[in-house]
Each structure stands twice: as structure tokens, then as C-alpha cells.
């Protein structure tokens, strides 16, 4: 495991919160049930979370957590074995099903035809956007793009605060589940850089403690029992559940152990204040919640931002 000691300790504390782990167990099973044989997926989720929680039962132990996560990757999820049932189905989901769902959602939100996929990850969404007629630029701090996405322009970020493309390079920048991976001191520079590169910025973030007056929240709650259960948890437990979801989805399921995980989750009002202060006022909040059809579901919101009047992304 290549994860920082502090990250492992944060995960260890979250795994000691039984109600957070129980919620993550329910959310993973709900996300997997549409794609995997129910008994196999449930057993994989239960065994994995039980082992992770047991590794911290006597106290937060970063070394024990790292060993357990590595063992799960080798023996339970068979990282590197494309023929294993989980990896085979997950690859199909990541490369075909999820990009199509994302494309249909984003096609209604994107302004203009030039798109920057900031934190492009595997690159499959960028590839789908390009097939849909958009001119797409990509960037990330890691390069683990699949072959199908390697024909698109790509800049590997030397640091999260680097601005990889010039001013006005894109009409819209997409920032999906990225900002909580950025260390807080770097966030102002990242946000200002996004405001320089694009007029419209679409940010999707995992969040918690949703304000009751958010537009559309009541209707989303009525459709999503998982969101109801999540918001019924104490505020701190909601945060701990997000930590476990983020860790499980990226490190356990995908095996991306080198990913930066500072767990910088924030409530919506905190994001609104931070973004506005750095030149990206939020013009619209869309509550997605625990979207059906997503394998790794979380409490998601879209923050639709438009560059401030100075056109430079603030201070």
C-alpha cells in the first residue's frame, strides 16, 4: 500500500464507526445488485467490510489496515485479473455503461462544445464526450487512462494547483468527484485555475449535511431511501460514511492505492463560499443523491458555476 499514514488513520477511525460501516454496507449492496449475482456480491461486500473493520477493532492501526487492504486486493478482488467476475463486469460498467449515463446527464448541462475533463481518471467519459461531438481536453495527477482514451489531448499535472491549459481553453470544465481529493491548501489555486480555463464549471461532489431548503431535495428524498437513511445519520457519521465509500471505491474495488485521499468533503454552503471567494460563484445546485444505477453510490450534488465578472478567477 502506498497510502499516507494520516490517510490510513482517517480511514481507520471511520471503520471504527459501526453505523457508518453499516450504511456503507447497505449502499454498496444497493449499487452492486443491478450488475452482479446477488449472493456473490453481498458476500464480497460483507467479507471485505468485516475484514476491514476487524483490522481496526482494537484501535486505529494504519499498518494492519494497509495489510488488510492489500490482502483484499490480491485475494478477494483479484486486482490485475481481468477475467475475475467482479473485474469483468466492473470494466464493462466503467467503460460503457457509466460513460453513457454520464454523457446523457452532462449533455443537458454543458455549455459550448469545448470541454475540459479535469481529473479525467480512466478517460472513458472524455472518450464518450468526444464521440458525442465535443472537443475534449483531459488532465489528471495520475495517468491511468484506458487505451481508448489515449488519443485525446492530455496533460499530467505536476501538482494539483498547476493550470494545465491556457486561459479560455474550454467553454465548460467538468470536475467530477475531484475536489475532495485535493489538499485544502491547494484548493483556492485549483479553483482559480479552473475559472481561468473555462467560463462554466460543472462540479460534482460527495457531500453531507444537506441544507433542507436545497431545490429538489424533497423530491429526491421521496425517491431515494438511501438518501433518507444517510441524512438520518448524525453529521459526523455521514462524513465517516463518505470516507469509507471513497476508500472502498477507489482502493479496494479499483485498486488505485496511489490516489490522493485527504477526504476533503464539505457541506454545500462551504463549497459555495469557497468557490465564490475564488471566482466561481455557484449559480445552481442539483441534488443527485444516491443515484440508482451507480455501482458506488454516494451523496452527490452538482454545483453549476460560472466565472466571476473579473474573468480571472479571483485573487
N, C-alpha and C positions, 0 to 999 in steps of 0.2 A: 504493500500500500504506500502511495506517495503523498498522502494527505497530511496536512499540518497538524501538529499536536493540539493546537487550540480548536481546530475544526473537529477533530475526533472527540475532544472533551465536550464540545457543544452537542454533538450527536449523542454521546453517552448520557448526558443529562436528560436529553429528550427521551431516550429509550427507557429511562427510569420512571417516566411519567406514564403510568398504566393506561389512563384514559386516553392519552394521545396515541399510544400504540394501538389500542383497541379501535380507535377511529380510523387510523391508517389501515388497519387490517380490513375493516369494512369497505373503505374506499378502494383499496386495491382489488378486492374480490369483485366489487361492482364494476370496475373498469375492465377486468380481465374476462368477465363471464361471457361477453359477447364474442370473444375470439378464441378461447381455449376450452378444452374439455373441462367441465366444472370441477370434477373431483381432483384432477391433476393440478389445476391452477390453485384451488383452495389449499391443497396440501402443500404446494410450493410456497405460497404466501405464509401459511401458518408455521411451517417448519423454519422458514427464513426469519420471520419476526420473532419467533420463540428463541431461536439461537442468538439473535442479536440482543434481545432483551436479557437473556440469561447471562450473556457476557458482561453485563453491567449490574447484575443483581446484587453483588456485594459492594458496589461502589463504582464510581466512574473510573474506567480503566482503559486508557487510549490504546495501549499495546494489545490488550485482549480483544478490543473491538476491531482493530486492524487485522488481527489474525483471523477472527471470525468472518469478517467481510471477505478476506482473501479466500478463505476456505469455501464460502458460499459461492463465490465467483467460479472457482475451479470445479467443485463437486456438485453444486445444485443448479447453477445457471450455465455451466459449461461454456464460459467465455472463450471465444475463438472457434467453437464448433458450430458451424453454420447449419449442420444437419439436426442439431438438437431441437426438439419440438418447440420449445419456447422461442429460441433464436430464429427458427424458420418463420414462425408466424409473426414475431415481432418485426423482423426485417420487412416482411410484406406490408405490415401496418405502417412502419416508418417510411417506406419508400413509395408506397402507392396510396394507401387509404388516408392516412393523416394529411399528406400534402394536398390531396383533393379536397378534403373537408376545409382545411385552412384556406385554400385558394377561393373556394366558394364564399367563405366568410369575408376574406380580405378584399375580394373583387368589388364589394359594395362600399368599402371604406377607403381604398387607396385613391389618392388624388394624383392625376397625371399618369404618365407612362414610364417614367424613370424611377426605379425603386432601388433602395439600398437595404439589403438584408444584413443588419448589424447584429453579429453573433449568430452567424448562419448555421453553425453546427454541422450536421451531416450534409447540408446543402440541397436536400430534396425539395424543400419549399421553394427555394430560389430556382431550382430546375423547373418546377411546375409553373412558377410565375413566368419564366422565360418562354415556356411552351404556350402560355396564355397570351403572349404578345407584349409583355413588359420587357424593357431593357433593364437588366438586373446587375447590380454590383454587390459583391459579398466581402465580408471580413469577419475575423474571429481571432481570439488569442491562441487558439489551438486549430490545427488543420486536420480534421478527421472527416473531410468530405468524401462521400462515396464517388466512384468513378464517373457516374452520370452527371455530376455537378462540376467536374473539374475543367470544363470548357468555359466557365463563366469567369469574369474578372474577379480576382481575389487578392486581398492584402492581409498578411498575417500581422496582427498587432504586436508591436514590441512591448507595449504596456496598455492597460485598459484606457488610459487617458489620451492616447495618441489619436489624432484625427487622420484616418487613412485616406480620405478623398478630399478634393478641393471644395471650396465654397460653392454652393448651388449645384453640386454634382447630381443630386436626386430631387425629384418632386416630393417623394414620400420615403421616409426611413421606417423600417419595421424593426421593432426591438421586442422580441418575444421571450419572456422569462429570462432576461439577460441582466437587468439592473441589479437584481438581488445577488448576483454573482460578482458584482464589483465592490471592492473595498470602499466603505463610506467616504474616506478622504478623497478618493478619485472621482466620486460621483459628480460634483459640480463641473469638472473639466469634461467628463464624458457627455453630460447634458449640453453644455455649451458647444461642444464639437458637433453633436447631432443637430443643433439649431443652425450651425453654420452650413452643414452639408445638405439640409433639406428644409423645406418650408413647413411641411406636415410631418409629424412624427407619431406613429401608432405604437403605443407601448402596451404590452400585455404583461401583467404581473400577478404573482401569487400574493394574496393579501389576507388580512384578518380584521376582526372587529369592525365589520362593515357598518357605516352610518345608516340608521333606519330610514333616512329620507333620500337615499340614493334612488334616482329614477329607475324604474323597472324592478327594483328589489323585491317588492311584494309579489309580483307575478312570477319571478324566478324562484322564490321560496316555495310558492304553491306547486311548482313543477319538480322541485328537487329536494327529496327527503334528506339527501346527504348534506346539502347546504343548511337545511334546518338543524340537523344534528351537529354540524360544525359550529354554527353560531350559538348553539345552546351551551357549548363548552365555555369554561372561563377563558378570558382573554389570553392569559399566558399559556394555557393548554392549547389554544388554537395555534399560537406561534410554534409551540413544540411539535404539533402535528405537521405543520409545514416543513419543519426541519427534517423530520423522518421521511416525509414524502419526497423531498428534494434529494436526500441521500439515497433512498431506495431506488428512485427512478434513474438517477444518473450513475451511481456507483454499483449498486447491486444488480439492477436489471441490465444496464447498458455496459457496465464495466469501464466507465470513464473515470478512473481513480485519480487522474491528474487534474480534474476540473477544480477550479477555484470555488470554494463553498464557504463564504463568510456569512451566509444566511441573513442577508440584509433585507428581510421582509419588513414592510411598513404598512400602516393603515392608509387608506385612500387620502384623508386630509393631509397627512405628512408628505405623501407623494405630490399632491397638488401644490403645497407650499414650496417644496424643494424645486420642482420643475419651474414654477413661475419665477422663483428667485434667480433662476439661471437661464431665462429667456425662452422658456417653453410653457406658456400658460395652457392649462387643460381646458378645452372647450366642451368636452363631452366625456362622460363616464358611462361605460356599458358593462353591466354586470353579467358575466358569463357563468360564474359559479362552477359547480361540478358538472361539466358538460357531458351528457350521455354520449357514448361512442369514443371517448378518450380513454386510452389504456391507463394512463397515470393522471387521474383526476385531481384537481386542486381548486381552491377558492380563487378563481381568476376574475380579473376585471381588465377591460380595455380602457386606457387613458388616451384619448384623442387630443393631440396637442398641435398648436400652430405657432410658428415662430413669432416672437415678440416684435414690436414695431421697429426696434433698432436694427433688426436684421442680422445681428452678430452674435446672438445667443447670450446676451447679458455680459456682466463684468468679466 
